[in-house]
Amino acid sequence: HGAIAPKAKRVHDAEEQEKRRMVRKQTKNGNKKFATDIDDERSYRKHLIEIREMRESRRRCLAAVKASYRNQFRIGMLSRKALQFLESLTEKMVDGDCDLEEWDYIAQEHLFSRVKKHKSSCVARLLREFDFQKLQFAYDVVCGFYSARSDALHSMAIILGEESAAYEHIKDIVIQDMKIARKTIHDVQRYLPEIAANIATL
């Protein structure tokens, strides 16, 4: 082969240099993308771990709630019927995603709002007589729920640590539930004192 002319050689060298530059650029970009993919995967894995940890913290909370129900029944603060209802509800949550959504089901059961709406003492009295057992059961359930939430929150503070993200996650839900349950208890004590008098109150 003949020698490459100086001008042609310069062009050839420039082309080779450009090719090497492009290869380095592609490699660099590829490395960046690879690093980004790794970061995304790590973030995804971290997210999955956080989800599992939060679910486990809720499961522990539900276990503490269930233990509280049994203890309340043992010392006479909760009827057997209310215990069965609340335990069944807790197990339903555990069998799902361990969501702390028992109050949504409890709220569907109680009849307090229906009695509260009637201003007439005569109508209210008739409703109380007709619904007495149902109202008594509902009040028992709400009191048991409130006490169990309080017990569970105390237990979770010890198990998870008050500074942990898992505890904060649990705490926000539990305190909101307790506020709603407490208001319901106060309403019953105000509008249905005879119901409240038949059950050990808070």
N, C-alpha and C positions, 0 to 999 in steps of 0.2 A: 504493500500500500504506500501511496505517496504521502509526503509530509503535509500536514495541514497548514495552510497559509496563515500568517499572523492575524489577519483580520478575521478569517473564519474561526481561528482558534479562540480569539477573544469572544466571538459570538457564542461559540460552543461552551466556553467556560462560564459565560454569563447565564446561559440556559441551564447548565448543570447547577450553578449556584442558586438560581431561582427554584429549580426542582428541590434542592436540598432545603431551601427556606420554606417551601410549601409543605414538604414532608415534616419538618420540625413544627410548623404551625398546626398541621393536622394532628400530629402526635400530642402537642400541647393541649389543643382543644379536646382531643380524645381523653387525655388524662383529666382535664377539668370535668368533662361529662361523667367520666368514671367516678371521680371523687364526689360529684354531685349525686350520682346514683347511690353511692355508698352512704352519703349523708341522709338521703331520703329514706333509704332502707333502715338506717339506724333510728331515724326519727319515727318511722312507722313501728319498728319493734318496740321502741320506748313507749309509744302511744298504746300499743297492745298490752304492754306490761302494766302501765298505769290503769288501764281499763280493768285488767284482772285484779289488780290490787284494790281498786275501789269496790269491785264486786265482792271480793273477799272480806273487806271491811264491813260491807252491808250484811253479808252472811253472818259474820260474827255478831253484829248488832242484833239481828233477828234471833240468833241463838240465845243471846242475853235476854231479849224480850220474852222468849218462850220460857226461859228459866224463871223469870220474874212472875209470869202467870202461874206457874206451878207452885211457886213459893207463896203467892197471894192466896191461892186455893188452900194450901196446907195450913195457913194460919187463920183461915176463915174470912178473908177479905174478898173472895171471889167465889161465886156460885159454880157448881159443876157445869151447868148449862153454858154459862159465860166462858168458863175455861175451855170447854170443847169448841165453842165458836171461835174464840181467839186463837187457840192452838191450830185449828184447821186453817184459819186465815194466814197465820204465820207460815205454815207449811206450804200453802199455795204460793206465797211470795218466794220461798226458798226454791221451790220446784221451777219457778220462772227464772228471772234474771236477778233475783234478790233485791228487787226494788222495794223501797219502804213506802208502799202505797196502801197500807191497810185502812187508813182513815177513809179513803174513797169508798171502800166497801162498808165500813161502819156507818158512814153518813147516810147510806141508803137504807139502813135498818131502823134508825131511830125515828120516833114520832114526835119529838119535842116541839119542832117548829109548827106542826099542825095544831097542837094544843095552845101554843103561845099566841097564835093568830086570833084566837077567840077571846074577845074582851068580856063577853057575857059570862058572869060567874056560874050561871045555870048551865050553859052549854059546856063550859070548861069542866064543870063537875061531872056531867054525864060522860064526857069523853074520858075523863080520868078513870071513872068507874069501868067503862067499857074496855079501855086500853091499859088498865093498871098493870097487869102482868107483863105485857109487852114493854111498857114504859120502864118498869122495874128492871127487866132484863137488859134493856138498852142502856139504862143508867149504870148498871153493874158493868156492862161491857166498856163504856166510856171511862169509868173510874179505873178499871183494870188496865185499860190501854194507857191512860195518863201515867199511872204509877210505873208501869213496865217501861215506858219511854224514859222516864226519869232515871230508873234503875240502870237501864241499858246505857244511857249517856254517861253515867258515872263509871260504869265498867269499861266503856270504850276509851275514856280519858286515861285510864290506867293501862289498858292493853296497848292502845295505839300511840299514846303520848299526846298531850294537848297541843303540842307544836306541829304535829304531823298534818300533812295535807289530807290524809285519809280521815283523820278525826274531824277536821274542819268540814269535810264533805258530809260526814254523818251528822255533825252538830247542827248545821244549817237546816237539814230536813227534820231532825228530831225536835228542835226548838219550835219550828213552825207548827208541827203536829201538836205539840204540847199546848201552844197558845190557843189553837182551835178547840182542842178537847177541854181545856180549862174554861173557856167561855161557855161551852155547852154545859159543863157541870154547874157553873154559876147560874145559867138560865134555868136549869132544873131546880136548883135550890131556891130560886126566886119564885118561879111560877108553879112548881110542883113540889112543895116542901114535904108532902106526905110520902112522895116517892123517895126523896133523898133521905128522909128519916128512917127508912127501912133498910138502908145500906150504910155500911161504914164509910164515912166520907173522908176527904183528904184533910 
